[in-house]
Amino acid sequence: MADTTQHLRSNRTPRTILVIEDDHDIARLLELHLHDVGYEVQVAQDGATGCTQALSKTYDLIILDLMLPGMEGLDICRTLRTKPNYTPILMLTAKSTELDRVLGLEVGADDYLTKPFSIRELLARVKALFRRVEVLTTPADGDAKKQIVAGDLAIDTEKRKVTLSGKTIDLTAKEFDLLLQFARYPGRVYTRSQLLDLVWGYAHAGYEHTVNSHINRLRSKIERDKSHPRYIVTVWGVGYSFTETHQHE
């Protein structure tokens, strides 16, 4: 572990992680183990303080407990997802029902871990989140278009800005990631499970309705008639595809 830590610290500025957790023992445990593998860690032990810290400084990751005094984790997540800067969120909770997991995903959490959890699993989830963010923000050479245009729809991949007929469209971070995944590969058909894995990191059929709801909201924003979509097309019995027509840089 010491070798890994030294390698991480010697090659780049350590990633910063904000832990918002009211259980002192869990917060301290996370702080110690994350620090051991080379991350810089700050801890907040109530929701209001954690939200203030998250908004006042840029972090590479936020580990967020669902049940917090002062301000609940879901409300913090909703607040952060209204801001332009996107920070991955790993949500922790003692609850394990599917409804709680879906709520976390719906409001913008990137991953979900139920207590009790092993430190090894948490560290693996953290690393996976960072890898996924790197893939989204550093596309392969063939995908590195700064501007993607399809008909009246224009996507600025660097500024994470979308316009329709010149008018800016307000998208959430996950809606933008979903649209970008489609637009980079026009004509490619995605199943719901594939989209979960690529955009959310969840390869689990139980969360397919999360994809459905995000696509419905995305269509309501970019389609002139969402009952007859031009851009995100349903491929019956398979999944969804992005239009191949009028594609250019």
Secondary structure, DSSP 8 states (H G I E B T S, - for coil): -HHHHHHHHHHS---EEEEE-S-HHHHHHHHHHHHHTT-EEEEE-SHHHHHHHHHHS--SEEEEESS-SSS-HHHHHHHHTTSSS---EEEEES---HHHHHHHHHTT-SEEEESS--HHHHHHHHHHHHHHHHHHHS--GGG--SEEEETTEEEETTTTEEEETTEEE---HHHHHHHHHHHHSTT-EE-HHHHIIIIIS---GGGHHHHHHHHHHHHHHH-SSTTS-SSEEEETTTEEEE--TTEE-
